[in-house]
Amino acid sequence: MRKKVDERIRTLIDNGVRLRHRSLFVIIGDKSREQIVNLHYMLSKAVVKSRPTVLWCYKDKLELSSHKKKRAKQIKKYMQRGLLDPEKVDPFQLFVETGGLTYCLYKDSERILGNTFGMCILQDFEALTPNLLARTIETVEGGGIIVLLLRSLSSLTSLYTMVMDVHERFRTESHSMSTARFNERFLLSISSCKACVVMDDELNILPISSHIRAITPAPAKDSEGLSEAERDLKNLKDELHDEFPVGPLVKKCCTLDQGKAVITFFDSILEKTLRSTVALLAARGRGKSAALGLAVAGAVAAGYSNIFVTAPSPENLRTLFEFICKGFDALDYKEHMDYDVAKSVNPEFKKSIVRINIYKQHRQTIQYIQPHEYAKLSQVELLIIDEAAAIPLPVVKCLLGPYLVFLSSTVNGYEGTGRSLSLKLLNQLQQQSQSHDKSAEGSLSVVGRLFKKIELNESIRYALGDPIESWLNELLCLDVTNSIPKISSREPPPDDCVLYYVNRDTLFSYHKDSEEFLQRMMALYVSSHYKNSPNDLQLMADAPAHHLFVLLGMLLVFEPIYISCLSLG
């Protein structure tokens, strides 16, 4: 029997496509998979371009029986012969055969990094972790949808007692029971996400999603179908159309932020100032490596001969080298005629590009070196340090020298591991640069580096202000930049401090005040610990053998607890 779909579901999908924002649908019920077809159909109707590609993530079984597999082979044969009658075919089976699905085990989720999909389906909720949530949701483009499938539940609060797969690791001899505090906070956060709908397996919206009751269609774009940000980028490209080589390079940029970053890099290249550093900071998916790659192509066009590139591994530089080559294409460099690409023969590097030889103007090279090989930098003119936060701070300091340095770092998001780089090194470079400027005015020589900082805010995949990004950053405490507590100049002496025990039930209750404390606490943890991941949040919440303590100044009994953590244990 046909049933009219709630208009609010269609409106949410249409608004997402129009604004390039993502949407999240949580479907509860044993037949939840059957509704994926309907959601994909509504998304396909809203998207003007080709059918949205689908990523389907699961733990170990897709639950396609051998009978269904045989039926799928039959459908494929009928399709090839043109004998398929859509009225007699199960819609879900037809979707599986024609939907362009990519299947991925959760344990293999790292291989999908860098790919983009129009729809992401997450089944087997008990296998999900914060890392997996961040990794899979990040692959969905603006206008796309994320679908979370849940089995039939007596009530949503039964998620609070669900045993997660990761809880097996948290058990010890003396602590066998884990409390699913992370699940409780996850569910409460969904109720406040404007782009999330919780439904049953007949697409009836549940009361927890009452916030979309008043949803209205988003305003249309301008007559050319461009948003304000897209129009600004188009104007920048038109303005630089006749400027060589920066004009063709900016044409390769996907966002206004990225275009401005390439221009800033190229200005530094033309200045040819020794002892100069340009730092590019952004969350994941902003196009940092692409902007660096285009800038390197510009440096080659400007005559730089010895360019060195470093990163924790050459595998991290695939995007960088890809956009160096795209930059060369834009500047009319031909591979094998004007430049050659050399790949590593080291099996550890998996045939990654390690060198590009250019001979259009004169002999020029772009060479990969490992971070600890800074002794090879005697003749370098330009050094690129990609993902600098993943390199130990003393090594990064040794890499800096009397030459131009471009460095990039992921500061927020699940790859922003360790904030020591931005907190210590970049602050130090900024202070040196300021003292250098003051001394120049007073005609005093100070050994320091000129320093510029660029920040990218616009995502490549989706538009600014994406509600799913805001929700995920808040849920996983990823946006640490704005949460680091400002400690007053008059810090209490150690003798006046007290070690407080944190009640985890209260901390992960999703109360407004608890959230503020949790965000500050995680910001302190991320900024002081060298390596961390979103999974640490679930460990803190659910692991029975873990306890949280904070070192605070003496508090009065009735004093409101709007405090800054001094230390976390």
C-alpha positions, -999 to +999 in steps of 0.1 A: +000+000+000+014+034-010+018+060+018+024+097+015+058+107+029+059+134+055+067+167+037+092+177+064+115+148+053+114+160+017+119+196+028+149+187+048+165+169+019+157+197-006+171+223+018+203+204+022+208+201-016+200+238-020+223+250+007+250+223+002+244+211+038+242+175+049+213+157+067+212+128+092+183+103+093+181+077+121+157+049+112+145+025+139+130-009+131+137-043+117+126-031+082+146+001+083+167-010+053+136-009+030+133+029+035+168+035+022+154+031-013+129+059-007+154+083+008+178+077-021+150+083-046+140+116-029+177+127-029+181+117-066+150+139-074+164+169-055+199+166-070+202+179-105+234+161-113+240+123-117+226+098-092+242+101-057+268+075-050+263+054-019+287+042+008+274+013+029+294+006+061+289-025+083+306-046+109+310-081+093+277-092+076+256-074+050+228-099+057+222-107+021+212-143+021+224-168-006+189-167-021+191-129-024+225-132-040+211-156-066+182-133-072+206-104-077+225-124-104+192-131-121+182-094-120+216-085-136+210-110-164+175-096-171+188-060-171+215-069-196+188-085-219+163-057-214+137-081-200+134-064-165+099-055-154+103-029-125+068-037-112+077-073-104+111-066-088+118-059-051+127-022-050+155-029-025+171-055-047+169-032-077+185-004-056+214-028-046+220-037-082+217-002-098+226+022-069+264+023-075+270+011-039+305+009-023+306-015+006+331-010+034+338-030+066+343-007+096+377-022+102+387-011+067+373+024+070+407+041+065+407+032+028+377+055+022+395+086+034+396+112+006+366+097-012+333+116-016+298+101-016+263+114-018+248+090+008+264+071+037+246+042+054+258+030+088+244-003+101+255-023+132+253+006+157+270-015+184+302-015+164+304+023+160+331+043+177+338+081+177+366+075+152+343+056+128+316+083+131+341+111+122+357+091+094+326+080+076+304+111+080+333+132+067+331+115+033+295+128+026+293+158+003+271+189+008+235+180+000+241+144+009+225+123+036+237+100+064+214+071+074+219+054+107+201+020+109+189+008+143+171-025+151+137-024+168+140-008+203+114-009+231+123+027+237+152+050+226+165+050+261+174+013+257+205+027+239+217+037+273+222+000+283+233-013+249+265-032+251+289-018+225+317-039+209+343-015+222+332-022+258+350-056+255+383-037+255+374-017+286+368-047+308+394-057+335+395-084+361+381-060+387+358-041+364+336-061+342+306-038+336+307-007+313+282+021+314+272+035+280+274+072+289+286+080+254+254+065+239+232+086+262+250+118+252+249+108+216+211+103+217+205+136+236+227+155+211+206+141+182+175+158+196+192+192+193+206+187+158+186+208+134+194+186+104+186+153+121+154+133+120+146+102+140+120+080+123+105+045+125+107+020+096+076+035+080+091+070+079+069+083+108+088+111+126+093+103+163+086+129+190+124+133+198+126+152+164+100+178+173+125+205+164+118+201+127+081+207+132+085+243+119+109+236+090+104+258+060+120+256+024+153+274+022+156+306+000+166+300-036+200+309-050+206+339-074+196+338-110+229+320-120+223+294-093+253+306-072+255+311-035+272+342-021+305+323-015+304+308-050+298+342-065+328+357-046+350+329-058+339+334-094+346+371-091+381+364-078+388+340-107+376+366-132+397+393-116+429+372-119+421+358-153+450+375-171+475+373-143+502+346-149+509+322-132+485+329-103+454+332-125+454+297-139+463+283-104+434+301-087+410+287-113+418+252-098+406+263-064+372+251-050+366+277-023+373+314-018+395+306+012+416+283-009+420+309-036+431+335-011+456+311+004+472+304-030+475+342-036+492+347-001+516+318-008+525+332-042+531+367-028+556+352-004+572+333-033+577+365-052+591+384-022+619+357-019+625+367+017+649+345+036+639+332+071+602+335+063+574+311+073+538+309+061+516+286+081+483+271+068+459+260+095+425+244+090+403+215+100+402+184+079+387+186+044+395+223+038+419+217+009+452+225+027+473+200+007+457+211-026+465+248-019+501+239-010+504+218-042+492+247-064+516+271-046+545+247-053+536+247-090+536+285-088+571+285-072+584+264-101+569+289-126+586+317-106+620+300-111+626+282-077+651+254-084+655+234-052+622+226-035+620+201-007+588+185+007+585+166+040+557+148+059+555+119+083+552+096+053+552+101+015+518+085+015+505+116+032+517+137+002+495+121-025+471+150-026+500+175-026+518+159-055+485+154-074+478+192-072+514+200-081+507+181-114+473+198-118+490+231-113+515+222-140+486+212-164+471+247-157+505+263-166+508+242-198+536+220-185+535+186-203+546+154-185+576+136-201+583+168-221+586+194-194+588+173-163+591+137-150+576+120-119+597+095-100+581+070-076+597+053-046+610+018-049+609+014-011+581-011-004+572+008+028+563+039+008+539+019-015+550+035-048+544+070-036+558+100-056+591+111-040+606+134-067+596+155-097+623+167-121+614+198-142+634+210-172+612+235-190+630+267-180+661+252-164+669+222-141+645+223-112+635+196-086+608+189-061+622+163-037+607+144-007+628+140+024+619+124+057+616+148+086+647+136+104+668+143+072+670+180+078+708+179+072+700+176+035+685+211+034+718+231+027+708+241-008+670+244-003+651+275-015+616+264-005+606+238+021+571+224+024+561+208+057+528+190+054+508+178+085+534+195+107+514+187+139+522+150+134+560+156+135+577+160+169+582+197+178+620+195+181+623+180+146+600+208+132+623+234+148+653+218+132+636+219+098+634+257+099+663+276+084+674+306+062+649+298+035+612+301+027+590+276+047+554+267+040+538+245+066+503+231+071+486+215+100+452+200+109+443+218+140+407+206+146+389+174+137+398+138+142+432+142+126+442+172+146+462+151+170+484+172+193+481+209+195+517+215+207+526+228+172+501+256+170+503+264+207+541+265+211+559+268+178+534+291+159+530+314+189+568+316+192+572+324+155+545+351+158+562+367+188+596+366+169+580+382+139+565+410+160+598+416+178+615+416+143+590+443+131+596+465+162+634+461+159+633+471+122+616+503+132+643+509+159+671+499+136+681+469+158+689+435+143+671+406+159+674+370+147+638+360+139+616+348+111+589+367+092+556+349+099+522+348+082+493+327+092+465+316+069+433+299+081+408+279+059+372+278+072+352+267+041+350+229+036+356+216+001+328+190+003+300+211+019+291+248+025+300+269+055+276+265+084+269+228+078+247+217+108+261+181+107+297+194+111+286+216+140+268+187+157+298+163+151+323+188+164+302+193+196+295+156+201+332+145+197+347+177+212+367+183+180+366+221+179+392+227+205+403+260+192+375+279+208+373+258+240+408+262+254+403+279+288+420+313+293+438+311+326+441+344+344+475+359+351+470+353+388+470+315+390+465+301+424+497+287+440+499+248+441+493+248+479+459+264+474+448+240+447+425+210+454+422+178+433+385+172+425+369+140+414+347+144+384+313+126+384+311+111+349+273+106+349+270+144+354+298+152+330+283+133+301+246+142+308+245+168+280+234+195+304+245+230+292+269+236+321+283+201+319+289+205+282+309+237+288+331+219+313+335+188+291+346+209+261+371+228+282+384+196+297+389+179+263+405+211+249+430+210+278+436+173+272+442+177+234+464+207+238+487+190+263+488+154+251+510+147+221+487+122+204+450+116+209+418+106+190+380+109+194+380+074+208+396+088+239+363+105+247+344+072+247+372+057+269+367+085+294+330+081+294+325+043+295+356+026+307+349+014+343+385+014+354+391+050+343+384+080+366+387+117+360+403+143+383+408+180+378+431+203+397+413+235+406+418+265+429+398+264+461+361+268+455+335+282+479+307+257+487+280+278+470+302+293+442+289+286+407+313+262+389+322+282+358+358+274+361+388+266+340+407+234+345+443+239+355+453+203+351+436+171+341+444+137+355 
